[in-house]
Amino acid sequence: MAKPLFDPAQLPIDTIAGEPALPHERLAPGWLRERFARPLDWLPETADESRAVKPNPTPASVLVPLVLRPHGITVLLTQRTAHLNDHAGQVAFPGGRAEHDDADAVDTALRETEEEIGLHRRHIEILGTLPLYYTGTGYAVTPVVGLVAPPFELKADPFEVAEIFEVPLRFLMDGAHHEVRSATPPGTDGEQNRQAKRTFYTMPYEGHFIWGATAGMLRNLFHFLRA
């Protein structure tokens, strides 16, 4: 599917998740390193799109790039170009499907990141991974979390990436900014309507509409860090 059958930004907000923001000390590089080195028990959320997992999903990886800025850590994101087959025009982490030559899921994320946005792996300190995230488009995605040390140069692949931007980690790690919206495909009614209804998170930020798989993976990062 090139585009969803609805515009998520035009849907009403059902509710706000509303959990307290992560404490400031948990947004520091040292604390993040310690949490990934010694994770606590936590429960990932299962997104609606993950409940209808397609047989033999395609392995993929994304990098969750936490950029070490003087004013605080930011999350580097991309806006995908509008003509792509999957997740066209959406906000996404850099990443893509695994190739046979990749050593592992981390290698996939690093290779794809360099290909998509020109960020070389020498700038990236890998902290760890989050649980697999299954997308409705048939991918089993490994989110690879890493600290990114400036200065670095970026060069977007114009075929895949329309824009590269950063969002403060403190904004994304605050349940007050996690909106819940839902959509029902056209032509459904009654019990069929209830079964087809899809609920998902959205995290609008300064003109950028973060939703779907990207918001779902950010929710799991939030749960992992607040455990």
C-alpha positions in Angstrom: 0.0 0.0 0.0 1.5 3.3 -1.1 -0.6 5.4 1.2 -3.2 4.8 4.0 -6.9 5.0 3.1 -7.2 8.0 5.5 -5.3 11.1 6.5 -4.3 10.5 10.1 -3.7 14.2 10.8 -7.4 14.9 10.0 -8.8 12.4 12.5 -10.0 13.5 15.9 -8.0 12.7 19.0 -9.6 9.9 21.0 -7.5 10.4 24.1 -4.1 11.4 25.3 -1.9 8.6 26.8 -0.9 11.1 29.5 1.9 9.3 31.4 4.3 11.7 33.2 7.3 12.9 31.3 10.6 11.0 31.9 12.7 12.7 34.6 15.5 14.9 33.2 18.2 12.6 34.5 16.9 9.8 32.4 17.6 11.7 29.2 21.3 11.9 29.8 23.9 9.8 27.8 25.3 8.1 30.9 21.9 7.0 32.2 20.8 5.7 28.8 24.0 3.7 28.5 23.3 2.1 32.0 19.7 1.3 31.2 20.5 -0.5 28.0 23.4 -2.3 29.7 21.1 -3.4 32.6 17.5 -3.3 31.4 14.6 -3.7 33.8 11.5 -5.8 33.2 9.0 -3.9 31.1 6.0 -4.7 28.8 6.1 -3.6 25.2 2.8 -2.3 23.6 1.3 -4.3 20.7 0.1 -1.9 18.0 -3.1 -2.7 16.1 -1.2 -3.1 12.9 1.0 -5.8 14.6 -2.0 -8.0 15.5 -2.5 -9.1 11.9 1.1 -10.2 11.2 1.6 -11.4 7.7 3.2 -14.9 7.2 7.0 -14.7 6.8 7.4 -11.0 7.5 10.4 -9.4 5.9 13.3 -8.7 8.3 14.2 -5.0 8.5 16.0 -2.6 10.9 15.8 1.1 11.7 18.2 3.3 13.6 16.7 5.3 16.5 19.4 8.1 16.3 19.8 10.0 19.6 21.8 13.0 18.7 24.0 14.5 21.5 23.2 18.2 21.2 24.4 20.9 23.7 20.8 21.8 24.6 19.8 18.2 25.1 19.4 14.9 23.1 17.3 15.0 20.0 15.9 12.2 17.8 16.8 12.4 14.2 13.9 11.5 11.8 13.2 11.6 8.1 10.2 12.4 6.0 9.9 9.8 3.3 9.2 10.8 -0.3 5.7 10.6 -1.5 6.2 8.1 -4.3 7.5 5.1 -2.3 5.6 1.8 -2.2 5.5 1.5 1.6 4.9 4.3 4.2 5.1 7.0 1.5 5.3 10.5 2.8 5.5 9.4 6.4 7.9 10.3 9.2 10.3 7.5 9.7 13.6 6.4 11.3 16.4 5.8 8.8 16.4 2.1 7.9 15.1 -0.6 5.7 15.0 -4.3 4.8 17.9 -6.7 5.7 20.3 -7.8 2.9 22.1 -11.1 2.8 25.5 -9.4 3.3 24.4 -7.8 6.6 26.1 -9.3 9.6 23.0 -8.8 11.9 20.1 -6.4 12.6 22.5 -3.7 13.9 24.6 -3.9 10.6 21.4 -3.5 8.6 20.4 -0.4 10.5 23.9 1.2 10.1 24.1 0.3 6.4 20.6 1.7 5.6 21.3 4.8 7.6 24.4 5.6 5.7 22.7 4.9 2.4 19.6 7.0 3.2 21.0 10.0 5.0 24.8 9.7 4.7 25.4 9.3 8.4 28.5 7.2 8.8 28.6 4.5 11.5 31.8 6.0 13.0 29.6 8.7 14.6 27.2 6.2 16.2 27.5 4.4 19.5 25.1 1.5 19.6 23.2 1.2 22.9 21.1 -1.8 22.1 17.8 -2.9 20.5 14.1 -2.8 21.3 11.7 -5.7 20.6 10.6 -6.5 17.1 7.9 -4.2 15.7 5.6 -5.8 13.1 4.1 -3.5 10.5 0.9 -3.9 8.5 3.0 -3.7 5.4 4.7 -7.1 6.2 8.0 -6.1 8.0 9.5 -7.4 11.2 11.5 -4.3 12.3 14.3 -4.3 14.8 14.7 -0.8 16.3 18.4 -0.2 17.0 19.1 2.6 19.4 22.3 4.6 19.2 23.9 7.8 20.4 25.1 10.1 17.6 28.0 12.4 18.2 28.3 15.6 16.2 29.7 17.1 14.2 28.6 14.9 11.2 27.5 15.5 7.7 24.2 14.3 6.2 23.3 13.7 2.6 19.8 12.5 1.9 19.0 10.0 -0.8 16.6 12.0 -2.9 14.7 8.9 -4.0 13.8 7.9 -0.4 14.1 11.0 1.8 12.3 14.3 1.3 13.6 15.9 4.6 15.8 15.2 7.6 14.9 16.9 10.9 15.3 16.5 14.7 12.8 16.5 17.6 13.8 16.9 21.3 13.9 13.6 23.1 12.3 15.3 26.1 9.2 16.1 23.9 8.9 12.5 22.7 9.4 11.0 26.1 6.3 12.7 27.6 3.0 10.9 27.6 1.2 14.3 27.4 2.3 14.4 23.7 1.2 10.9 22.9 -2.2 11.2 21.2 -4.4 8.2 20.4 -6.5 8.3 17.2 -8.4 5.7 15.3 -9.7 5.0 11.8 -12.1 2.6 10.2 -11.7 1.7 6.5 -14.4 3.0 4.2 -17.4 0.7 3.6 -17.4 -1.2 6.9 -20.3 -1.2 9.4 -21.5 -2.9 12.5 -19.4 -5.8 13.8 -17.2 -5.5 10.7 -16.6 -1.9 11.7 -15.4 -2.7 15.2 -13.1 -5.4 13.9 -11.6 -3.3 11.2 -11.1 -0.2 13.4 -7.4 0.6 13.8 -6.1 2.6 16.8 -2.6 4.2 16.7 -0.4 6.8 18.3 0.4 10.2 16.9 3.0 12.7 18.1 2.7 16.0 16.1 5.7 18.3 16.5 6.1 21.7 14.7 4.5 20.8 11.4 5.7 17.2 11.4 3.1 14.4 12.0 4.7 11.4 13.6 2.4 8.4 13.7 2.1 4.7 12.9 5.1 2.5 13.2 7.5 5.3 14.1 5.2 6.5 17.0 4.7 2.9 18.1 8.5 2.3 18.4 8.9 5.6 20.2 6.2 4.4 22.7 8.2 1.3 23.3 11.3 3.3 23.9 9.3 5.4 26.3 8.1 2.3 28.2 11.7 0.9 28.2 13.2 4.0 29.7 10.4 4.6 32.3 10.5 1.1 33.7 
